[in-house]
Structures are given as structure tokens and as C-alpha cells.
Amino acid sequence: MSNPGESNTAPIENKAQLIDVLAKGCKPQEAWRIGTEHEKFGFRLPERARGDLKPFAPPAYEPEGVEALLTALEGPDWQAIRDNGHIIGLKGAGAHKGRSISLEPAGQFELSGAPVRTLQETEQEMIAHFQQISGPARELGLGFAPLGFQPLWPRDAMPWMPKSRYAIMRRYMPKVGRRGLDMMTRTCTVQVNLDFSSEADMARKMRVSLALQPLITALMANSPFAEGKPTGRLSNRAYIWLDTDNQRSGQPTPFFEEGFGFERYVDWALDVPMYFVNRDGHNLDVAGCSFRKWLAGEQQEPLMGLRPTLGDFEDHLTTLFPDVRLKQFLEMRGADAGNPSMMIAQSAFWVGLFYDPDVLAEVEQLVKEQPWLQYQSLAELVVEKAMDAPFLGGLRPLAKRVLELSERGLKARNYGEEYYLAPLYEIADGAKTQAERWLEQYYGAWREDVRPIFQAADISL
């Protein structure tokens, strides 16, 4: 989830301004870039545990926790982002310009990568980030594991970060779904952000990527445990999202309809209830209020006397959680966090499909072989069985067809990126998902003890 930034204070006069917020994302193909974001769970190294600092426990904000780590990383190239005086993120400068580090609600550590041209640059950025946090993390007795769902600790054992928007969401989430607080505190994801050239190009990519999100969820499944036990689901993270807040998440039907474009996304966004507005550097709780009614001048108690600005709308866009989110780029949001090669593979998957126009046309025809409803229902089925979920013709054959198209798209880019798809090809060919490999360890060498997963997955070694 994004860090706070400077808001556009221009008043909203008409809907065209809101459409233009999205349309400004259109770029010529030569300017298309790749932005990868990934989250990971911090945990207390057992050899450094003592007193209240329990082995494998998620680090609190303080003491000897997330605040100390952010402070240790702060410097000329990483400038502090603060919320009510608390350091809650870092903005990159110099060699790290375009990157940021942010905190999810329970301290999940997120790198939002800079827009880069190639997947090799994505890989270098990821390795550099892991190396950067490794030393300070070890000094604090912390490790970091990218897993889709917290495998050991219950929700009430998870800490809360002092980020004001999270306090608003914490109060509001239980009103709109049963698992919203679990989404906030116990999930981690990896996503890739990709560009579009026009409204029509955006719409095609939106429909294709929404249809294929369940496939990438299955390929990337990496969350089979909760509270120390197998859940019977291979992507517990995806299960959590099925009952978080269905007004703002999932696969909204209007996105699949012909004629979908910037205006329809704006219309959908205006009908999603708000969380907050920022005034004078403070987030005001307006959760549940209607942005559409606010624009129409209808009186809503928390918004009395406030005029909507473009910055308010831009902030509102960051609080929408469909499987594919539109801002001035498209965010693919359907994958569990996983090991580094898998997280880069997820970026490669989408880059190959979307950054060659001929491949995009072919994959668009491929997904049209099934009605959109099939893909929407598949989102629930892959939660439990991942690649073994029932699908006409089988998910593995579908994965192979899609991966072959992605590979062709990557080869057309001529950067030598296609080898990043190898981990996904292995799973499509019958290899176990990450989740199934963890389960194999759990019932084997770990003797039904989930705790070894933290150090087995640790990227800060």
C-alpha cells in the first residue's frame, strides 16, 4: 500500500478531470516500463529472541523493530516519510530515485520498485534491496520471509503500524467483510505495474489480465498454512481476499464489458465507499461516505465544509483493490509473495503477454475461448487446489499455452528475458507449486512443525 505523498489541491469541476487523471497514463510503446512491488513478513530470529521478543514473532514497530530498521536505512539516498511524527516509509533519491519502501499494516516490508526497462534491472533491484536490508535486519535480530500468508501467528498477535490510514481501515473493515483485518495484517503479495498506450490498449490489457489472474494465483500459490497448521488451501491469501470488501475488490463485472474504458472505471470508483481524505497533512476518517454524493454536493457529516480535490480522487484510487487496479498504469495484484525467482517470473509472465502487440492480440483471442464467468468462478477454485482446480481442458494446458505466448513476447523484446519464465514452465509441466513443496517439508523433515518455514524462506541471509 502506498506511502502518503503531496496531494493535488485543484478542485474537481467535472468528471472529465477524473477521466484525465487516468488518461495521463497513456505512453508510447518505447516509454513502457516495468515496476515490481513485493512484500515480506519480518520475524524475530530465534537466536536473538528474549523476554517478550519471541522466536519467529513478527516485529513490532518498537522497540528493536520496524522503526529501528527504517531509521537504520535512512540516509542521503533514502529519505524518511512520516505520519504524525512516526517514520512509516522511505522515499528513494539519488541511485534509488523512483523507489520507495513502505509498511503494510502489521509491518510487512514492501519495496515499490522504480520503473525499469528490463527484467534484468528488476532482478538487480530486488537483489540490491535484499542486500540493503540484510545487515541492519540481522543487527536487530530480524529475518524476512516472502510468503503469501502469515503461517504461524494469529491475527491478535500481529502488531499494528502507526500509519493513520490503517487506523481508519481497521475500524471500517469488519463492517464490510469477515476477513479484512486478516488481509491487512497477515497477507503479502507481489505485483507488477505495466503501461498502456491508449484507452483501448488499457481496456484490452485489463480484460485479459483479469481473466488470467486466477491462473497466476494458481502458479504462484505460496500460502498453505495458518496458525501453525495446513489450511487445506494452497493460497490462503487468495481465500482471504474472497471476503475482504467485495465492493472494492475481486473481478468487477463492468471491467469485462464491451465499451469499458477510463470513464467506466471512474464511474465504478465513484461508487466504491471512501476511506479518508487528507487535509493539512492529516487523514480524516470518512469511511463509508460516497465520493459520488460528495461531488454532487450532498451533505455527509464527516465531509461538511470540504470541497473535493483531484488529490482526494487520486488518494481514493489507492484504496480500491480489484485483482487488476487501474491508476496511470495497470497493477497485476493476484499473486502470493514468493521466492525471488518466482516473483521475477510473475513480472516476466505479464511483460511477455502485454508488451508485444501481436502477442497481446493472440492472448486476447485465447481468453475469449471461455466466457468471462468461467474466469470469475475460477478465482474461487484455485484457492484450494491451485493448478489442479477444475477448468475446461485443464489449467496446466492453459498455462503452457499462455506461457508460450509470453515467451514469444519476451523474445520479441530481444533482451534475453525469456529464461525468467522457467519456474512457471516447471509448474505447468507438473512440478509442485511453492505451497505444495512447503507441505511436503511440513509432513516430512519438519515433522509437522511449521516454524522452519521462516528461515527456509528468509531472503535476508
Salt bridges, closest charged atoms under 4 A:
GLU13 OE2 - ARG307 NH2 3.10
ASP20 OD2 - LYS24 NZ 3.75
GLU64 OE2 - ARG50 NH2 2.48
GLU125 OE2 - ARG99 NE 3.03
ASP182 OD2 - ARG155 NH2 3.13
ASP182 OD1 - ARG186 NH2 2.82
ASP195 OD1 - LYS27 NZ 3.32
ASP201 OD2 - LYS205 NZ 2.91
GLU227 OE2 - ARG186 NH1 3.32
ASP243 OD2 - ARG178 NE 2.47
ASP245 OD2 - ARG248 NE 2.72
GLU257 OE1 - ARG264 NH1 3.30
GLU263 OE2 - LYS15 NZ 3.14
ASP267 OD1 - LYS15 NZ 2.87
ASP267 OD1 - ARG292 NH2 3.60
ASP271 OD1 - ARG292 NE 2.77
ASP285 OD2 - ARG171 NE 2.84
ASP312 OD2 - ARG279 NH2 2.79
GLU331 OE1 - ARG325 NE 2.56
GLU331 OE2 - LYS327 NZ 3.05
ASP336 OD1 - ARG237 NE 2.51
GLU362 OE2 - ARG408 NH1 2.42
GLU364 OE1 - ARG204 NE 2.98
GLU369 OE2 - ARG401 NH2 2.83
ASP388 OD1 - ARG396 NH1 3.00
GLU407 OE2 - LYS411 NZ 3.49
GLU417 OE1 - ARG413 NE 2.64
ASP429 OD1 - LYS400 NZ 3.41
GLU440 OE2 - LYS432 NZ 3.48
ASP449 OD2 - ARG451 NH2 2.86
ASP458 OD2 - ARG138 NH1 2.72
